[in-house]
């Protein structure tokens, strides 16, 4: 027993002296690697809402039960993180720093920054492969996707050839990833085994009268934001803003099986949790188009609000976020009729929301008031959690079906 | 004990030496790769910054020649990608290991000292890193707004009777709204700042819009004798007409949820209605306008929204048909049917615009309620002598197996001096039969002695897959006016609206009017072309 104690004592002292010697010799850990040594702040990664704060440059973690912040991961000045996501295995939280051109990896339990990885220009939206192995970071200004290996925490490749890539969607088996190109009319297909752009699927061609309307077709291009999957991953719904179309892609054959005309300037499709409907906010005419995924036809076109940036589903309703009006527009997903609206505030900007895994509550980021508003989907009562950070841009809950960004 | 201490010292020394050796080896192995990576990263950052500087210079030199074609940029928070405006145009990043080409004078601006980029000499690489870092620092200072941004934020605080302010609710303290400056670490480039400034300036200006149309119509009499006008002249069998119309809109936000709007319209050229003498207007452009060939103030009003924007009040000179008797498929003479009978309900009986008030209550749950009044005759000397009032209940319904439909029911009164007090009621329905087809119908009755005048209309609008181009639409419609006194009118119209550009439409129309009165009939076939520009 005394030998064991002696060994432990020796080892402890040795480690301490060794650490001291590293410090004295000025030998730092490998550049960009920050070793997580802190205490566990989040034991269960499903118990927190992550809030990405653009102007305070941090990720805040709020306990779902107590509605209190349990910690923040500061990323650095002028990082301006855009979207946050937890790896499916619950080990890491990642974000892209749009103004720092870097990806940030945070330990999901200690909330410490464990790695900073330079990527391409202006990283925004991101996604994980279902097995948590690959973190794909979209770089819209670099026209590329950065591939980060989550085992070694290194960037292994930059896939070029995109046109303002925004959101990435992995197939359930993780063999393919689909990338929405906001600066083009096609969806990119990445072969995940080789991390290569293997195919471009055009949603629709501009009409023959396009040359008569150069402002619309040669000006600022609103292309494809995301290819939204059905719950089984069999089909993707990709809305093209400039063309006012939604293309339905068969993921087995990687081809467009139908194009559906919706309203003006559709933002993207949001899939209802049961997969029956895809809701498309049309910012050009302030309506929403509800697509029946069985018939692939527009089942309803309903009046909505200006500057729509997100849709969440809960308690049998769809909640459409109108960024500049301060309202959530509510729709009954059984009758496909309007069901009122919820006022969040005046002169506020509503960003995006996530829905809890029980489909009961929404967590909405309100950037201009630095708060997260919790909405009970059934009663439509709201509760405000103030001072979550500066300019909260989005929220995320592990395993939520409404994790998205704008 | 002594033995253990000795043992500890020996092991410690061993670990210390091993650790030192290992740490001495590691930097030597890593430094080269790291420095190459750092160099590449710095070159990329430098290229980005230089692109930003070049873009800024370009914008400063020619501010109207931006990629938006000189149009005012969209607000930063608008729909699109929220408040992340597009970054400055980037120069293509140099592939790893490639040496940037040097310029004719002064060489490569990123490598003025001419050091080879792929040098493996650690000292040269370190010097180059230092140089590049300094250059980035210089560029960031001059070209990129790295300073913390300052902005004013609305804030709720709690103030007690002594004036002490608290951030959190405190016993004895009252909630007060105040404004406070805050600093944030947001990095914007100059382009973004210019866009924000332009967008901000636009919000404080009066917005102007134009809706211009040119309608060429040709009337061919198909039945009956020529129509004799009041002055005794007869209409010919074939006459051509051209009407040009231009609406100028002015909109300004003047307070929270309050806007001012004015619409000045100029009409030039005779519409067919001056000759054909049909019961309803052949060309709806001239509806409810008193004077032709001169400027008219169609509308000028103030609107404010109350109770969480559920209730809107609009007061001023109004065209009440813009608020009542709406229809998704037959409501706009500039893009749908051109006949006034397929734009509004004939039983509305509203001949001109006038001063009034419109109240709309819309809780956005499918129901809405509207009420309003206006002066119905410009010759009346008081509102009491020409008081026209209207109320409507609207509902968005979904019938089994069909798409959504709008169902509206209205009731109106009028005490116009020419007709005396009379009432009217009606309905306006549009029902989607599918994404491509919309059915519409109107019915109305207006009081007349001894019975009521009757009006009904209906038809279909087709769009999406049933047209040549995605933005096109076409429709067919029928209407009948059956007044107690005078003849009956039946109208059939078909149109095709070709969406040439987002702001420019070309439509082809054909109308046929059949007027019957006391056994005599007159028929007119009126084909036409409409060019419409809205911007």
Interface residues (C-beta under 8 A of the other chain):
Chain A: X6 X9 X10 X13 X14 X15 X17 X18 X21 X22 X25 X27 X30 X31 X54 X55 X56 X57 X77 X78 X79 X80 X82 X98 X99 X101 X118 X120 X121 X122 X124 X141 X142 X166 X182 X207 X208 X209 X212 X213 X214 X215 X216 X219 X220 X222 X243 X244 X245 X260 X261 X265 X267 X283 X297 X298 X299 X300 X301 X302 X303 X306 X307 X308 X309 X323 X324 X325 X327 X329 X335 X336 X337 X338 X339 X340 X341 X343 X346 X347 X349 X351 X367 X368 X369 X370 X390 X391 X393 X406
Chain B: X4 X7 X8 X11 X12 X15 X16 X19 X20 X23 X26 X27 X30 X34 X37 X38 X41 X44 X45 X48 X67 X68 X69 X71 X75 X77 X78 X79 X80 X81 X82 X83 X84 X86 X87 X90 X93 X146 X148 X149 X153 X154 X182 X184 X185 X186 X187 X256 X308 X309 X363 X364 X365 X366 X396 X397 X398 X403 X404 X432 X434 X435 X464 X465 X469 X470 X471 X499 X500 X501 X502 X503 X504
